[in-house]
Amino acid sequence: MKKTVLITGSTRGIGKSLAIHLAEAEYIVFVNGTNRLLIDEVVHEIQQAGGEAIGYRADIGNSSEVKEMIDRIKDRYSRIDVFIHNAGHVQDKKIRDMSEEAWTAVLRIHLNGAFYCIQHVLPHMEVHGGDIVMMTSLAGLQGSVGQVNYSAAKAGVLGMIWTLSAELQRYRIRVNGISPAALTDMTRPVIEHMREKYAQLNEPFPAFWNVGQPDDVARFVVALLAQPAQDLTGEIFGVNGTKITQWQKPAPALSEYNPEDFFKAWHSQKGRT
């Protein structure tokens, strides 16, 4: 029996690459987006290549639309084996200039959307087990100036991954995160801006900004899902081209019994006297 996978935001960029590569890996792919024309194009491309795909239009920030989409999947298929939360949204501004609408719009897709989808997918995954893969970002792992909404959302995704990996392990559901570095519609404007900036400064373009392609991320996810180890859960993987990085949970760096000793140790660690 072929496995099934639901991928949010799978009409372009990394999501589209995930859909195509997982179809090639013999998954039945449920393509999600908000533009019916783009959904149909991806479904058609997969079917033309001999794969199986069905498109579902739904705004994942809307709980009722998510429920309707997953109910329709349930009516046609008895299970969802893999859920990939890939849909993203950015509205970049420094916090002084950020509107409340920009703040909530980004959290709505990244966090509310993840919550709605996972909550509705779980009943179709708990009996047989499965995989949940969530896209995070360096912005969530390290912060990103001018992206306080996006950074907060992606840091929130990390909290969901670590919590749900423990909460759902009893159902044989693995939960892992991917921090992708890839050239997409969302990252291209930032990378082009950085290229212009360093060109104007007459400085070499930092290797940090030389990112891979969406297909690199998709290939890694296919390999991840193929791993049989049930304890492969709660992990965060960075993917930049063929370079894979494993990120660790935050861990205590200093521990002292009173503030005076703590700050002495802190200054010492910083090389201060």
VEXPA-608414 format. One line per 3 residues: number of its first residue (from 0); for each residue x, y, z of C-alpha. Coordinates in nm, 2 decimals. Each point is the difference from the previous one (the first is absolute). Layout:
% VEXPA-608414
NUM) X/Y/Z ~ ...;
***
This chain:
% VEXPA-608414
0) 0.00/0.00/0.00 ~ 0.14/0.34/-0.09 ~ 0.05/0.25/0.28;
3) -0.18/0.34/-0.01 ~ 0.15/0.34/0.07 ~ -0.17/0.34/0.06;
6) 0.23/0.29/-0.07 ~ -0.12/0.36/0.08 ~ 0.11/0.27/-0.24;
9) 0.11/-0.24/-0.27 ~ -0.07/0.20/-0.31 ~ 0.35/0.15/-0.03;
12) 0.35/0.01/0.14 ~ 0.09/-0.26/0.26 ~ -0.36/-0.12/0.03;
15) -0.02/-0.08/-0.37 ~ 0.33/-0.18/0.00 ~ -0.12/-0.21/0.30;
18) -0.31/-0.09/-0.19 ~ 0.18/-0.10/-0.31 ~ 0.28/-0.20/0.17;
21) -0.24/-0.18/0.24 ~ -0.22/-0.09/-0.30 ~ 0.31/-0.15/-0.16;
24) 0.05/-0.19/0.32 ~ -0.34/-0.17/-0.05 ~ -0.20/0.22/0.24;
27) -0.35/0.11/-0.07 ~ 0.04/0.38/0.03 ~ -0.27/0.24/0.13;
30) 0.10/0.34/-0.14 ~ -0.12/0.30/0.20 ~ 0.00/0.37/-0.08;
33) -0.24/0.29/-0.04 ~ 0.03/0.05/-0.37 ~ -0.21/-0.26/-0.19;
36) 0.19/0.05/-0.33 ~ 0.34/-0.06/0.16 ~ -0.13/-0.30/0.19;
39) -0.13/-0.15/-0.32 ~ 0.33/0.06/-0.18 ~ 0.20/-0.19/0.27;
42) -0.25/-0.29/0.00 ~ 0.01/-0.01/-0.38 ~ 0.38/0.00/0.00;
45) 0.01/-0.29/0.24 ~ -0.26/-0.20/-0.19 ~ 0.17/0.06/-0.33;
48) 0.32/-0.16/0.16 ~ -0.20/-0.30/0.10 ~ -0.06/0.09/0.36;
51) -0.31/0.03/0.21 ~ -0.12/0.34/0.13 ~ -0.32/0.18/0.10;
54) -0.04/0.37/0.06 ~ -0.17/0.16/0.29 ~ -0.06/0.38/0.03;
57) 0.00/0.12/0.36 ~ 0.13/0.29/0.20 ~ 0.18/-0.18/0.29;
60) -0.04/0.30/0.22 ~ -0.38/-0.07/0.00 ~ -0.09/-0.29/0.23;
63) -0.33/-0.08/-0.18 ~ 0.17/-0.01/-0.34 ~ 0.27/-0.24/0.14;
66) -0.27/-0.22/0.14 ~ -0.19/-0.01/-0.32 ~ 0.32/-0.09/-0.20;
69) 0.10/-0.28/0.23 ~ -0.36/-0.13/0.02 ~ 0.01/-0.02/-0.38;
72) 0.33/-0.19/0.00 ~ -0.15/-0.24/0.26 ~ -0.31/-0.06/-0.22;
75) 0.23/-0.12/-0.28 ~ 0.29/-0.15/0.19 ~ 0.00/-0.18/0.33;
78) 0.32/0.15/0.14 ~ 0.26/0.27/-0.02 ~ 0.35/-0.14/0.06;
81) 0.20/0.32/-0.03 ~ -0.08/0.37/0.07 ~ 0.25/0.27/-0.11;
84) -0.06/0.35/0.12 ~ 0.18/0.21/-0.26 ~ -0.24/0.29/-0.06;
87) 0.17/0.33/0.08 ~ -0.07/0.38/0.00 ~ 0.23/0.30/0.06;
90) -0.07/0.37/0.07 ~ 0.33/0.13/0.09 ~ 0.04/0.33/0.20;
93) 0.20/0.10/0.31 ~ -0.22/0.00/0.31 ~ -0.05/0.38/0.01;
96) -0.16/-0.01/-0.35 ~ -0.18/-0.34/0.02 ~ -0.38/0.02/0.01;
99) -0.21/-0.23/0.21 ~ -0.14/-0.15/-0.32 ~ 0.35/-0.09/-0.12;
102) 0.08/-0.16/0.33 ~ -0.32/-0.21/0.02 ~ 0.00/-0.09/-0.38;
105) 0.34/-0.18/0.03 ~ -0.08/-0.18/0.32 ~ -0.34/-0.10/-0.14;
108) 0.16/-0.21/-0.28 ~ 0.30/-0.14/0.18 ~ -0.14/-0.07/0.34;
111) -0.38/0.00/-0.02 ~ 0.02/-0.19/-0.33 ~ 0.23/-0.26/0.15;
114) -0.23/-0.04/0.30 ~ -0.32/-0.04/-0.21 ~ 0.15/-0.24/-0.24;
117) 0.17/-0.23/0.25 ~ -0.30/-0.01/0.23 ~ -0.23/-0.11/-0.29;
120) 0.26/-0.24/-0.15 ~ 0.07/-0.19/0.32 ~ -0.31/-0.21/0.00;
123) 0.10/-0.14/-0.34 ~ 0.36/-0.07/0.12 ~ -0.02/-0.12/0.35;
126) -0.11/-0.36/-0.08 ~ 0.27/-0.07/-0.25 ~ 0.28/0.24/0.10;
129) 0.16/0.25/-0.24 ~ 0.22/0.30/-0.04 ~ -0.05/0.37/0.05;
132) 0.27/0.23/-0.16 ~ -0.01/0.37/0.07 ~ 0.20/0.27/-0.17;
135) 0.19/0.24/0.24 ~ 0.27/0.24/-0.08 ~ 0.33/0.16/0.12;
138) -0.22/0.29/0.09 ~ -0.16/-0.21/0.27 ~ 0.33/-0.17/0.10;
141) 0.21/0.32/0.01 ~ -0.23/0.30/-0.05 ~ -0.01/0.23/-0.31;
144) 0.00/0.38/0.01 ~ -0.31/0.14/-0.16 ~ -0.19/-0.32/0.03;
147) -0.13/-0.01/0.36 ~ -0.33/-0.15/-0.11 ~ 0.16/-0.27/-0.21;
150) 0.27/-0.07/0.25 ~ -0.26/-0.04/0.28 ~ -0.21/-0.22/-0.22;
153) 0.29/-0.23/-0.09 ~ 0.12/-0.01/0.36 ~ -0.35/-0.10/0.09;
156) 0.02/-0.29/-0.26 ~ 0.31/-0.12/0.19 ~ -0.20/-0.02/0.32;
159) -0.28/-0.19/-0.18 ~ 0.25/-0.25/-0.14 ~ 0.17/-0.07/0.33;
162) -0.33/-0.03/0.19 ~ -0.19/-0.21/-0.26 ~ 0.29/-0.24/-0.05;
165) -0.03/-0.10/0.36 ~ -0.38/0.03/0.01 ~ -0.06/-0.22/-0.31;
168) 0.28/-0.26/0.03 ~ -0.25/-0.24/0.17 ~ -0.19/0.00/-0.33;
171) 0.31/-0.07/-0.20 ~ -0.02/0.34/-0.15 ~ 0.34/0.17/-0.07;
174) 0.02/0.38/0.00 ~ 0.30/0.17/-0.15 ~ 0.10/0.34/-0.13;
177) 0.19/0.13/-0.30 ~ 0.18/0.33/-0.02 ~ 0.04/0.04/-0.37;
180) 0.24/0.24/-0.18 ~ -0.13/0.00/-0.36 ~ -0.06/0.25/-0.28;
183) -0.38/0.05/0.00 ~ -0.25/0.28/-0.08 ~ 0.01/0.09/0.37;
186) 0.38/0.00/0.04 ~ 0.10/0.14/-0.34 ~ -0.07/0.37/0.08;
189) 0.21/-0.02/0.32 ~ 0.29/-0.17/-0.18 ~ -0.01/0.25/-0.29;
192) 0.00/0.29/0.25 ~ 0.31/-0.15/0.17 ~ 0.17/-0.05/-0.34;
195) -0.06/0.37/-0.08 ~ 0.11/0.11/0.35 ~ 0.34/-0.18/-0.02;
198) 0.05/0.10/-0.36 ~ -0.04/0.37/0.10 ~ 0.25/-0.06/0.29;
201) 0.23/-0.17/-0.24 ~ 0.03/-0.29/0.24 ~ -0.02/-0.37/-0.08;
204) -0.35/-0.16/0.02 ~ -0.01/-0.20/0.33 ~ -0.01/-0.38/-0.04;
207) -0.29/0.01/0.25 ~ -0.23/0.13/-0.28 ~ 0.10/-0.26/-0.26;
210) -0.30/-0.22/0.05 ~ -0.12/-0.32/-0.16 ~ -0.31/-0.08/-0.20;
213) -0.35/-0.12/0.10 ~ 0.08/-0.34/-0.15 ~ 0.28/-0.05/0.25;
216) -0.24/0.04/0.29 ~ -0.25/-0.24/-0.16 ~ 0.26/-0.26/-0.05;
219) 0.10/0.02/0.36 ~ -0.36/-0.03/0.12 ~ -0.06/-0.31/-0.22;
222) 0.31/-0.15/0.16 ~ -0.11/0.10/0.35 ~ -0.35/-0.16/-0.04;
225) 0.17/-0.32/-0.13 ~ 0.19/-0.05/0.33 ~ -0.16/-0.27/0.21;
228) 0.14/0.10/0.34 ~ -0.30/0.09/0.22 ~ 0.22/0.21/0.23;
231) 0.09/0.23/-0.29 ~ -0.23/0.27/0.14 ~ 0.02/0.35/0.15;
234) 0.30/0.08/-0.22 ~ 0.07/0.32/-0.19 ~ 0.20/-0.03/-0.33;
237) 0.15/0.28/-0.19 ~ 0.01/-0.06/-0.38 ~ 0.21/0.22/-0.23;
240) 0.07/-0.17/-0.33 ~ 0.16/-0.33/0.09 ~ 0.12/0.12/0.34;
243) -0.20/-0.14/0.29 ~ 0.02/0.15/0.35 ~ -0.15/-0.14/0.32;
246) -0.11/0.27/0.24 ~ -0.02/-0.07/0.37 ~ -0.25/0.11/0.26;
249) 0.11/0.30/0.21 ~ 0.20/-0.12/0.30 ~ 0.12/0.18/0.31;
252) 0.34/0.16/-0.04 ~ 0.05/0.14/0.35 ~ -0.14/-0.10/0.34;
255) 0.07/0.17/0.33 ~ -0.17/0.03/0.33 ~ -0.03/0.38/0.03;
258) 0.00/0.30/-0.23 ~ 0.34/0.13/0.11 ~ 0.18/-0.33/-0.09;
261) -0.21/-0.04/-0.31 ~ 0.10/0.34/-0.15 ~ 0.36/-0.06/0.10;
264) -0.01/-0.32/-0.20 ~ -0.17/0.17/-0.29 ~ 0.26/0.28/-0.02;
267) 0.27/-0.26/0.02 ~ -0.16/-0.20/-0.28 ~ 0.00/0.32/-0.22;
270) 0.37/0.05/0.07 ~ -0.07/0.31/0.22 ~ 0.17/0.08/0.33;
***
